[in-house]
């Protein structure tokens, strides 16, 4: 499982907490869906949104998170 503390989101970077030791697995699973994020430590990953990320890209990312969470 994973979560985002929306109160801490202050920029184009989103830090996502996941179960201890599962960060790399989350990165690997999202990569299979065409989503690139980075591990910060063994229970945190970081996603960055920039100028060339579209609303469709955001929707695709949300759907990828939903898919791997099932």
N, C-alpha and C positions, 0 to 999 in steps of 0.2 A: 504494500500500500504506500501511498505518498500523499503529501499535503503541501499547501502553500499558505504562509501567513501573509494575507493581503495587506495587513497593517505595515509590513516591512518593505513592501514594494514601493520604491521611490524613484525608480529610473526605468530604463529599458531592459534591466536585468532582473530575472525572476529566479529566486533560489527555491529549489524543491527538495523537501525532506522526504526521505524514504527509509524503509526498515534498515537497521544496522547491517552493514555488509552488502547491501543490495544496489548501491549506486551504479557500479559498473554494469550489472545486469540490466538495469533500467536504461542506461546509455546504449547498450548493445541491442536491446529489444526495440528501442525507438529508432535506432539506426536502420534496422530491418524494414522499418516503415518510412524511411527516407527523412527522418528527423535527426538533426545533429545538435546534441547538447554535450556539455562537458562535466566530468566529475570534479567536485571540489574536495570531497573526502569520501569515506566509505558509506556515508549516509546522506550526502547532499550532492545535488547536481545543479548546474546553472544553465538557464536558457537566456539567450539574448535576442531581442527584437530590434531590427534596424530598418533603415529607409526602404530596403528592397523586399521586406517581408510584407506580404499582402494579407488582407482579411481572409482570403481563401487559405493561405498558408497557416494562419492561426487556427482556422476551423479544422484543417487537416491534422494539425498538431494535437488539438483537443481530442479529436476522434482517435488518434493513435494512442493517446494516454488511456482513453476509455477502453480501447481494444485490448491493450496489454494488461489492464487492470481486471479483466474478466477471467 
